[in-house]
Amino acid sequence: MPIFRTGVLNSINACIPPDTSISIIDFDGQWITLQTRSTNLLRPSEFARNLRNTKVFEDVVYSGYSIDITTQVFYIGTVKIAMKVGN
């Protein structure tokens, strides 16, 4: 089980736009994959931009969004982040 410093988690949390929640967090040993859910079309890419702007992460890869219309319209975004060495 990986251990992440509180500062890293706080950095991720501070990047979450309004009307957005993180629905899935996964770690494969190198990349942290975050899936977000929002009612606003712009929020998934805004989250990725916010993560890049922190300069905390080695790489931030935004792979776009999908639409979930089961009960209402939600935009599901996926972002992968790689930690900098030492974080």
TAHU-V566619 format. One record per backbone hydrogen bond with DSSP energy under -1.0 kcal/mol. CO is the residue of the C=O (numbers start at 1). NH is the residue of the N-H. E is the energy in kcal/mol with one decimal. If there is no record, write none. Layout:
# TAHU-V566619
CO/NH/E, CO/NH/E
This chain:
# TAHU-V566619
5/9/-1.7, 6/10/-2.8, 7/11/-2.1, 8/12/-2.2, 9/13/-2.5, 10/14/-2.3, 12/15/-1.0, 13/16/-1.1, 21/37/-2.4, 24/35/-2.6, 26/33/-3.1, 31/28/-1.9, 32/81/-2.7, 33/26/-2.2, 34/79/-2.6, 35/23/-3.0, 35/24/-1.4, 36/77/-1.3, 37/21/-2.1, 38/75/-3.9, 40/43/-1.1, 42/46/-1.9, 43/47/-2.5, 44/48/-1.7, 45/49/-2.3, 46/50/-2.6, 47/51/-2.3, 48/52/-2.3, 49/53/-2.3, 52/55/-1.2, 59/82/-2.5, 61/80/-2.7, 64/78/-1.6, 66/76/-2.9, 68/74/-2.4, 74/68/-2.9, 75/38/-1.5, 76/66/-2.4, 77/36/-2.7, 78/63/-2.2, 79/34/-3.3, 80/61/-3.2, 81/32/-2.9, 82/58/-2.0, 82/59/-1.1, 84/87/-2.2
